[in-house]
Amino acid sequence: MIRYLYADQLCQFPLLRDSMFRDRADQFRTRLGWEVQVDADGYESDEYDKLNPLYVIWEQPDGRHGGSMRLLPTVGRTMVNDYFGHLTDGVRIESPVIWECTRFCLARETAPGAAAALMLAGGEVMRGFGVEHYVGVFDARMVRIYRMIGASPEVLGTQGTGRDAISVGLWHFSDDAQARVAASAGIAPSQSRHWFELAFGAKSEQAATQAA
């Protein structure tokens, strides 16, 4: 299932929290070779995890992390603006209707539709919080994944070529795109909406209040 948890709520789900940060270390440092910080507990975390972001997490039946992504409004500090402005020609991306999506992570042994389920959940956040676009940095390996699940971004800028390419992208999810992603995930839209309402209630105003 999908869980929506702010950073200050992760303590309520210690197994999910621990396995998420350790899977991030496994993906970003071990498998991809990124220069990320991993602590003595095996957690990969950074300065943006301290800003109380919203995590969208695919929880496996045993309570462990299967995949996740991290969301922050661009009216505050974001990775794109702090470190990747050269990919947007120095233009800062700041708007209450644009959120940043980072640390898209999949556990080694997760459900085949986990990536699509996360993108589907991202669409629920957009509807519930009045978000119009996501912005994020992604590497070359993600291009195939986004295309496969029907959620390819508009590329704003790229550095490097081939496997070394790093890009900034902008996502907007139309109803057609949501339908494609739901089919790829194998999750009924009604089920996806139910998980969102478990976290924030049936009224989007409640979600918007918590985001403020």
WORA-V287305 format. One record per backbone hydrogen bond with DSSP energy under -0.5 kcal/mol. NH is the residue of the N-H (numbers start at 1). CO is the residue of the C=O. If there is no record, write none. Layout:
nh->[NH/NH]
co->[CO/CO]
This chain:
nh->[3/5/5/7/9/10/10/12/13/17/18/19/20/21/22/23/24/25/26/27/28/29/30/31/32/33/34/36/39/42/44/45/45/49/50/51/52/54/55/55/56/57/57/58/59/59/60/60/63/66/67/68/69/70/71/72/74/74/76/82/83/84/84/87/88/89/90/91/92/94/98/99/100/101/102/105/105/107/110/110/114/117/118/119/120/121/122/123/124/125/126/127/128/129/130/131/132/133/134/135/136/138/140/142/143/143/144/145/146/147/148/149/150/151/154/155/156/156/157/159/164/165/166/167/168/169/170/171/174/178/179/180/181/182/183/184/185/186/187/191/192/193/194/195/196/197/198/199/199/200/201/204/206/207/208/209/210/211/212]
co->[57/3/55/53/6/6/7/9/10/13/14/15/16/17/18/19/20/21/22/23/24/25/25/26/27/29/28/34/43/39/21/37/43/46/47/48/49/71/5/53/69/3/55/67/1/57/58/64/60/58/58/105/56/102/54/100/95/98/73/78/79/79/80/84/85/86/85/88/90/92/95/133/72/135/70/68/103/66/107/108/111/113/114/115/116/117/118/119/120/121/122/123/124/125/126/126/97/97/171/99/169/167/165/139/139/140/140/141/142/143/144/145/147/146/170/153/154/168/168/166/161/162/159/138/157/136/154/134/172/174/175/176/177/178/179/180/181/182/182/188/188/189/190/191/192/193/194/195/196/196/197/202/203/203/204/205/206/207/208]
